[in-house]
Amino acid sequence: MTVTISSREFNQDTSRAKKAASKGPVFITDRGRPAHVLLTIEDYRRLTVTDESLLAALADPASMDIDWEPAKIGLGIRAATFE
């Protein structure tokens, strides 16, 4: 069950938001737009903890379907000038 509350409601009744988070994620909005998500620590750990290494993840055939274009970085390299 997903609950959405405004940041004002969250500030006024944090305990209600914490109780709701025990049943599922609580979306906290700023000016009507989702800005934060409140989760229980168990849900957070379930989402973030993995035993899989980066190498194993990259070696997984399912990862071949991921489209990824790394951002180009500007190193500020200029041609050498000899005077």
N, C-alpha and C positions, 0 to 999 in steps of 0.2 A: 504494500500500500504506500503510495507516494503522497506526501503532504507538501503544500506550498504555503508559506507564510511571508508576510512583509518583514523587512528589517525592524520596523517599529514594533510589530507584534512580537518578534523575537526578543527585542530588548525589554519589553514589558512583561513577558511570560516565558522566560527561558526554560523553566521546568516543564511546561507543556511541550515545547519543541523537543526536549530531551526524551520525554515519554513517547512522543510520536516517532522519534528516531529509532526507538527499540523495535518498531514495527516495520521500518523501511526508511529510505532516504527522505530528508526534509530539505526542500528547496527554499532558500531564503532570497527574497527579491529586493532589489533597490529600484524604486520608481517603476515597478511592474515587470522588471526584467530579471531573470535568474542571475544571481551574483555569487551565491555560496551554496554548499551542500553540507548538511550535518549528518554524520554517520556514527554508528556505534563503533568502538574500537575493533570489535570482532569483524564487522563488515569492511572497515578500512583495511585491516590486515588481510582479509580474504581477497580483496581487490589488488593489493600491492605486493604481497609476499609471494615469491616464486622460488622454486628450487632449481629452475632451469637456468643454465648459463647462457650468456649471449651467443657463444659459439654453437651451443645446441639449438638455440632458437633460429639462428641463421642457417643451420644445416637441415632444419625441418623442411621437407618438400612443400608443405603448405605455405611456407614463407615466400615461396617463389611467386605467389599471386599478389604480393604486396607491391604497390606502386610507390616508389620513393625517389624523389629527386632532391639530392642534397643542395643546400643553398650555396651559391658561389660566394667566396670571400674575397675581398679586395686586399691585397697585400701591399699595395702602394709601390710596386716595383716599377722602376723607370729605366729606360735605356741609359747605358753608361755614356758619358761624354768625355772625350779626351781633348784637352786644350793645350 
